[in-house]
Amino acid sequence: MEMPTESFRTSTGVDLGIEHFGDPAAPLVLLAGGPTMLSWPDELCEALARRGRHVVRYDLRDAGASTTGDPDAPKYTLRDLARDAAVLARDLDDLPAHLAGIGIGGMVAQVAALDHPDAFSALTLAGTRPVAPGPVDADLPDHDAGTLERAFALPMPDWSDRDAVADFAAAHAEILGNDPVAARATAARVFDRTPSTEPAVHRANQLGMVFAALDCTPRWRERLSELAVPTLVVHGRRDPFFPVGNGEALATEIPDARLHVLDEAATAIPLRLAEEVAAAMVAR
């Protein structure tokens, strides 16, 4: 059962927007947003809850119902976001949690599991890569140039206009190979959950642009061999933003990680595959 979004103040004083699914006494699965919690479909959360998990999805800072500052000049680092995940897991449950991150949330999850290993019992990394935003390592596939050219050619919407933002999200999703109908609906929900009326805040919520200004140093790829928790890597075969070779690298460099490729998926988890992904997460 889903509960309404709540603002949860962690023991370190950070306000994070969270939503619960399932029995609070069940083992905790913590889903880090990418950057908003709605990067994780309702259907997936519900499927995990049916499998006996207490699911909590949450917004990263400067997204959704979480602490909002200046998304163009964040006063925190990737390490702070990783600490948020660990603190939230400990505040919600006495036992280590299964941490999952999608997209840029997957970068948060990797660093969180490395820096706070006692907080987590398992890890799921969806549609992400082992390096921070910016120039990619030579052995990793970079963004598909043609796809990015088409995406950047889209005119920016009026970020204060809900319908224009939803139209933009649908067009952007179609270029990436995602479901434009689902993307439009999600963008409208993200818009409605954004507490500020500032266009820059809406842009950050929709595009995750805060990561362009975030300090993501030092590198962590070279530390992936330290991870000692069961790890599932989920990646769309058709992902043009983080091509599947990034997921393959993660699965190779994390000890005993299992790679689950979604042959018909791009950057988003298709709603029709929610049960498949939930089953893979629980099996891990």
N, C-alpha and C positions, 0 to 999 in steps of 0.2 A: 504493500500500500504506500502510495506517495503522500508525503506531507508537504504543506506549503513551504515556499522559500522562507528561510529565516536568516537573520543576521547573527552570526555566531562569533562572539569575541573570544579569541584564543587566550591561553594563559600568558602569552607574550603581548597581549593588547592589540592584536590585529583583527579587524572585523572582516569576516569572510562570509559570503552568501553561500548557504548550503541547502540541500534538499535530501530527505531520507526516503528510502524505499525498503520495504520488508521489515522484519522483526529486529528491533534494536538489540536484542540479546544474541542474535546470530553473529557469526564471524564477519568482521568488517571488510568491505571492499571500498576503497577510497578512490574516487575518480577525479583527477585533476583536469580542470577545464583547459581548452585550447583556443582562446583564453577563457571563454564562458563555459559554464557547466553544460550548456545545451549542445556542445560538441559531442556529448554522449547522449544518444537518442533515448527517449523515454522507454522505447521497446526493449532496448538492451538492459537498462536499469531494472525493468520489470522482470525480464527473463532471468537475471541474476538473483533477484529477490525470490522468484519461484524456486530457484535451486538452493534455497536456504542460506542466503547471504543478506547481511545488513548493508545496503548500498547507500553511500553518501557521495553525491557529486557536488563539486564546489567551484566557484568562480575564482580565478586568480585575481590578484590585486589589479585595480584599474579595469575591472570587468564586472558586469552584472551588479549584484548586490554587495560586492566586496568593497573594501576601502578604495576610494577614488581620490587621486591627487591630480598631478599634471601628467597625462599620459605621454606627452612629448618630452618630458624631462623627469623620468621616474627617480625617486630618491631611495631606491633599493636596488638590489642586484639579483642575479639568478640564484645566488646562494641564499638570499633571503626568502625567495619563493620556495626553494627546496626546504628551508627550515620551517616555513609555514606548513608544508605537507606533513612533516614529521611531528610538529607540535599539534596539529589538528588530529592526526591519528592517535596520539597519546591522550589528548583531551577527550576523545570520543570513546576510547576503549582501552582497557588495561592490557590487552594482548596485542601483539604486532599485527598490522593490517596488510592486506593485499593492496598495493598501490598500483594504479593504472594512470597512464598519461597519454594523451593523443596530440599529435602535431607538436606545437611548442610546449604543450603540457608534458609531452614525452621527454623533452629535455629536462624539464623540472623533475620529473620522476627519476630519471637516471641519476642526476646529481643528489637528489634526496636519498636514494637508496645507497649511494656511495658514502655520503657524508653522515648519514644517520642510520646505519645498518640495523641497529636494535629496534627501530620503529616499524620495520616491515618484514613480512613473512613470505611475500611473493611479489612479482613485478610483471605488469603487462605494459608493453610499449607499442602503441598503435600509430602508424603513419608518421614516423619520426626518423631522426638520424643521430649519429653519435657525435656531432659537432654543432656548435652554436650557429645562429643565423649569420650570414656573411659568406666570405669566400670559403669554398668547400675544399676538403683535402683532395689531392690529385687522384687518389684511388677510389673516390666515391662519385657516383653519378650526380651531376648538378641538375638544377631545374631545367625542364625542357624549354629551350629558347623560344620556339615558335609559340608554345602555349603562353609563356609569360608575355611575349610581344602582344598577343591578342588580348590578354587580360589587362595589360597596362594601357591598351588603346581604348578601353572602355571609359567613357566620360564619367568623372566622379559625380555622384548624386548630391543633392542637397541633403546633408546628413541630418537635418532637422525634420525632413519630410519622410514619414513612415512608409508611404507607398513607394516613393522613389528609392528608398533604401532597399525595400523588398524586391523591387524590379531589378536593381543593380545586383543584388545577391543571386537572383535567379539566373541572370545573364552570366555572371562570374562562374557560377556552378556549372553551367552548361559548357563553358570553355574548359573547365578543369575535368569534365567527364562525370560530374555528380548529377544527382536528380534535381532539376531546377524547381520542381514543385515543392519538394521537401525543403530545399534551401530557402525558397521564398517564405514558407511558413515559419521556419526557424528564425530567419532574419527579423520577421515581424515580432516574434516572441522576444528575441534579444532586444529589439528596440523598446518594447514595452517594459522590459525589466531594467532598462538603463535609467538610473535615478536622475541623472543630470540632463538638462536640455542643451548643454554645450555641444556644438557639432563635433569638436575634436574628441569628446568623450564617446559619442556615438560611433565615430570612425574607429576609435581604438577598440570598442566592443565588437564591432563587426569584422574588422580586419586583423586584430591582434598586433597593431602597429607599434605598441609599446616596446616590443622586443627589438625594434630597430634602434631604440635609444638605450637599451638595457645593457649594463655591464655583465657580460657572460663569462668573463675570465675568472680563474684560469681554465685551460682545457681540461676535459675529463675523459676523453676517448682512451687515453693511455692507461686509465685506471679501471676500465671495464672488466678486466680479468679478476679484479678484487670482488666482484659481486658473487655472493654465495647463497642467493635465494633463488627458488624456481622462477624462471623467467619465460614469458611468452611474448614473442614478437609477432604482431599482426600487421600485415601490409597489403595494400591494394596493388594488384598486378599492373593496373592502368594508371597508377599515380604519376602525374607529370611534374608535380611540385617537388616531392621527395621520391624520386624513382625507386623501384623495389630493391635495387642494389644497396640502398642505405639500410633497409631492413635486413637484408642478407648479411651485411657487415656486422650489424648489431648481434644477430644470432650466432655469427661465427666467433665474435670476440668476447661474448658473455659466456662463461662456462656453463655447459649443459642447457643452453637456451634452446627453445623450440620455435621454429618459424612456421607461422600459419598464413599462407598467402591466399587472399581473396581474389580469385581470378577475374571477377567482373567488377571489382571496385576500383575507385580512384582515390581521392583524398578523404572522403567521408565514409563512414560505415553505413552501407545501405540498410534501410529498415528491414528489408526482407532477409537480411543476413544476421539480424540481432540474435536469434536463437543459436545460430552456428557459433558466433563469437562468444556468447555467454557460455556455451558448453565447453569451448576450448579454454576459456579463462578458469572455469571451475575445475576442469581436468588437470590443469597445470598445478 
